[in-house]
Amino acid sequence: MTLSSLGTWLIFLSFGMKCAFPLLHNWLQDSYPAATITGTVILSAFTTKLAVYALARGFAGTELLIYIGAVMTLFPIFFAEIENDLRRVLAYSLNNQLGFMVVGIGVGTEMAINGTASHAFAHILYKALLFMSVGAVMLRTGTSKASELGGLCRTMPRTAIFCLVGAASISAFPLFSGFVTKSLIMDETANQHYPIIWAILVFASAGVLSHSGIKIPYFTFFGHDSGLRPKEAPIHMQIAMGFTAFLCIFIGIYPDPLYALLPYDVVYKPYTTSHVIGQLQLLCFALLAFVVLMRTGIHPPEIRAVNLDVDWIYRRLIPTLYNIIHAKVVNAILLLEVVANTLVQVVIKSLYRLHGPETGVSRMRGVGAMVMWVAILLGIALTASYF
């Protein structure tokens, strides 16, 4: 489907809103952290993935999606780094991962579509695992704020391990699911001669390691000791997290069953020497950067705060500007009414003085005066006709 008519543009924007395009994404950050623990996992599995599927079926190969997806991979990094609520961090991380899928749809080749489909499947698993691990912590402690957590690995060790598996998967560590799916999109982006987009995706890959691969487990289970000593997650939660963690590792080690389910035949080997070494270098430098930022105090501290997103523009700024402008316009209209009424009264009084029955040229005059004026006018007319 091409963007050649108003109808296709409206369909495209509706899918884009569902996929949390930039400036249309705030429903995701508002809804996911506000849902129940189970509801958040279900939302992460179905809502935006439906939009990815719809875009892949209807707009594959639309080049505009490449640039939209690149922006989607970048902007959530900075919001996630300063966010204190870990479920909102994961929501911003979801924006980031959707960007990779949207880029794959925009590239539109068979390999890119395979990468999008496989990455969407892997994302359902590892993002659900991360939401479940944070949800288990929230169940036991009553909070998901990073500033109030820390040191929970002492009493919730299995939840910490499951969280680390999800973190490694979303960060695309070798032997984990994200490594064998995200690379399909990135390699095909490079093969189709989009070097700048490829560089953006590389930067975004390092960014997701920082805010989801490190920040979530570090501030929840390690880092400073919050003094909390909650019990381990309930057994049913551990079973769900354990099964999902197993799938993340299994797909990462043996991706062929997943590749067999993709729309097109896959001729791709993720575990090449250059690919593994290159990814490990990227991850190691990202880890080093995190350590340096933490040691130097440059990394944003985890504090209770409200972070402004672009929804502030239409929720606060535009209504405030509207009220100010509306008040100014109303005052201006009232002032114009006063001025207009004053001018009308002045004109009426002036006309009355000039043409009223008692004053001006229209006042009552005597017969002799009227005869004199008639004689004068008659003289003027005769003189004019004579000359």
N, C-alpha and C positions, 0 to 999 in steps of 0.2 A: 504494500500500500504506500503510495507516495503522498506527500503533503501538498496536494494540488488544489484543494478546495477547503472551504470553511468547515465542512463536515468532518473531513479527515483531520484537520487541525484540532477541532473540538474533541474528537476521539483520542487523538494523540495526547492532548493536555489532560484528559480524564485519566488515561493510563499513567501519565506522568505524575499526577497528584497521588495516585495509588502507589506509585513507585517511589514517592518522596523525592521528586526532583528538587533542586535548589530553589528556595523561596516558597516551595509548596510542601516542605518537609515537616513543619512543626507539629502536625497532628501526630506524627510518630513519637516524638519526644514527650508529648503530652499524654498520650494514651498508654504506651507500654509501661512506664514506671507507675502509672496509676492503676493498672490492672492487678488482679490477684496473681499470686505466684504461678499457679497453673495457667491462668489466662494469658500471662505474658509469654509463656512458652508456646501456647497455641497461636497467639498473634504472630510471633516471630516465624512460625512455620508456614503460615498460610496467607497472611495479608499481602505483604509485598511480593512474595513469590508468585502470586497470581498475576500481579502487574508485570513481572518479568516474563512470565509465560505469554501474556497477551502481547507485550511488545515484541517478543521473539516471533510470534505467529503473524503479527500484523505489520511490523515496521523493521524487519531484519534488513540490514544494509543501508539504513537511513544514516547518512554521515553525521547529521546533527547530533545523533545520540552519542557519538564518540566524544564530542566536546562536553556535552552535558554530563556524561559519565565521568570524564576526567575531573570536572569540577566537584562532582559528588564524592570522589575519592579524597579530595584535598580538604574541603572546608570543615568536615566533621572532626578532623584531627585536632584542630586548635580548640574547638568547643569541648571535646572529650578530655583534653589535657587539663583544663581548668575546672571541670565539673566535679562536684563532690559526691553526688548521688550515683552509686555504681550502676544502678539500673539505667539511668540516663546516659552514663558512659557507654553502656552496651547498646543503647538505642542509637547514639551517634555512630558507634562502630558499625551498626547495621547499615546506616547511610553509606559509610565508606565501602563496605563490601558490595552493596547494591551497585555502586559506581563501577566496579570491575565488571559486573554482569552487563550493565548498560553499555559499556565500551565494547564488550564482546558482541552484543546485538548490533551495535552500530557498524562494526567491522563487517559482520554479516557473512563471512565465509563459513564453509562447513566446519573447519577446525575451531573458529571463533564461537559458533553456535554450540558446538560440542563442549567447549570450555565454559560457556555460560550455563548450559544445562547441568554439567557436572559440578560446577562451583555452587550453583543454587542448591543442589542436593546436599553437598558437603556442608554448606552454610547452615542448612536446616539443622543438621546434627550438632555441629560444634557451637553454634549460637544457642541452641536449646540447652546444651550442656552447661554453657556459661550462665545462662539465665537460671537454670536449675540450681547450680552451685550457689549463686548469689541469693536465690530464693530460699535455699536451705539455711543459709546464714541469717537471712531476714526472719525466717520462722523462729529460729532459736534465740536471736538477739533483739528482734523487734525493730531493726534499722538496717538500711543499706547505705548509710553515709560513711564514706571513707574516713572522715575525721573522727568517727566514733568507733571504728573497728581497728583490728590489728592484733597479731599474736594468736589468732584462733587455730593455728595449726596444732597447738598443744592438745586441744580437746576435740577438734574436728579434723583429724589427719586424713581420713579417707575423702571427705569433701574437698580438702585442699588438693589432694592428688587428682581428683576428677577435674577440678578447676584448672590445674596445670595442664592436663591433657587438652582441654578446650582451648586454653591459651596458646599452646604449642600448635594446635590445628589451625586456629585463625591466623597465627603468625607465619604459617606455611613452613614450619620446620620439617626437614626431611623425615620420613617415616610416619608422617601425620597427614590427614586427609587434605588439608589446604594446599600442601605442597604439590600434589598430583593433579589438582584441578585449576588453581589460579595460574599455574605456569602455562596452561593451554592458551589462555587469553593473552597473557603477556607476550609469549613467543609469537603468536599470530599477529599481534599488534605490531611487533617489530618486523615481521616478515612482509606485512602489507605497507611498510614504509611510513610509519607514523612514529618517528624517533622521539619527538617531543612528548607525545602521549605516552610512549613507553617509559620515558624518564619520569613522568608524573606518576605512573603506576609503581615504579620502583620506589620513589619517595614515599608514596602512600603505603606501600608494603612495610617500609621501615616505621612509618607512623603508627600503623595498626599494632605493630609489636610493642610500641611504647605505651599506648593507651589501653589496649586490651590484653596483649600478651604479657605485659609486666605490671601495669598499674593495678588491674583487677586482683590478681593473686597477691601481689606485694602488699598493698594497703589493707587487704582483707585478712590474710593469713600470716603475714610476716610483718616487716616494718616495725613500728613501735608497738609496745605491749599496751593494749587498751585496758587490761585488767579483767576483761570478760572471760568467763570460763563456761561457755555453753556446752550442752551435751551434743554428741554427734547427731547428724541428721537422722530422721526416722528411717527404718529399714526399707520401706517402700521407695523413699526418695533415693536411697543409696542404690537400690536395684536399678531404678530408672537411669540414674547417672552412670552407673557401672556399665549398663548395656550400651548406652550412647557413647561412652568413652571407648568401649571395645570396638564399635563400628568406626570411630574416628581413626583408631590405630590400624584396624584391619584394612580399611580403604587406603590408608597411607602406605601400608606395606605391600598390599596386593590390589592394585586398582583395576585389574582386568575385568572383574565382574561388573564394576560401575561403567567402565568404558564400553562394555558390551551392550549396555542399555541406552547408549546415547543415540541421537537421531541419525548420525552418519558414522561410517566406519572410521575407526581411530587408528592412525599410524603414528604413534608417538611413544617415546620412551622417556619418562620423566627422570629416571635415575641414570643420567649421564654424568661423567666426571665434572665437566665444565658447569653443568647446571647445579649440581650439588655443592660444589666449591663456591660458585658465585652466590648462591642463596645463603650459605653459611657465612660468607664474608659480610653480606648485607646484614644478617641478623646479629653477628658479633659486633659490628660497628654500631648498630642501633642499641645493643646492650651497653656498649662502652659509653655511648652518648648519654644514656639514661643515668649511668653511674656518675659520670662527670657532672651532669646537671644536678643530681641529688647531693653530691659532695660539695659543690660550689654554692648550693642554695638557689640556683637559678630556676630549678623546676618549680612550677606553681604549687604553693602549699595547699594541703587539703583543709579548707576552712568552710564553715557554714556560710553560704552566700547564694544569691540569686543571680544567675548568669543571663544576660540579655541575648536573645537571638533575634533573627530578622522579623519574627512575629511581633516584636515590640513596635515595629513601624506601623502596622495596621491595627494593633490592639491599643496602643497608647499614643504614638506620635500623631497619626492621622486624625483620630478623634479629638485630640487636644487642639491641633491646628484648625480643625473644622469649627470647634466651639469658639476659638479666638476670632477666626475670620467671620463666622456667623454673627458674633456680637458686634464686630466692627461694621459689618454691612448693615445690620439693623440700626445701629446708631447713626450711620451715614444717611440712611433712608429717612430716619426721623428728623435729622438736621435739615435735609433737603425739603421735607414737608413744611417745616417751620419757615425756612427761607422762602419757599414758593408761596405760602399763605401770606407772608409779609409783603412780598412783591405784588401779589394780586390786590391786597388792600390798598397799597400805595397807588397802583394804577387806577383802581376804582375811584379813590378820592380825587386823583388828578383829573380824571374825566368828568367827575361831578363838578369840580371847580370850573372847568372849561365849558361844559355843555349842560350844566344843571339849570333848572327853571329860575333860580334866584341869582346866580352868579354867571360870569363868563359871557360868551357870545350869545347864549340862548336865553338870557334873562329878559323879562318883560320890559318894553320900552314905550315911550309916549308916541302919539300919532304924529306930532310935529317932527320928532326925531326920525321916524320911519319915512316921512315924506322927504325930509332932507336927504336921507340915504338913497332913496329912489332917484331923486334928482341928480345926486352925485354919480350914481351908477349909470344913469341915462346919458349924462354928459360924457362920461368916459367911453361909453359904447359909441356915441355919435362921433367923438373925436377919433376913435380908432377906425371907424368905418370911413371917415373923411380922408385920413391918410392912407 
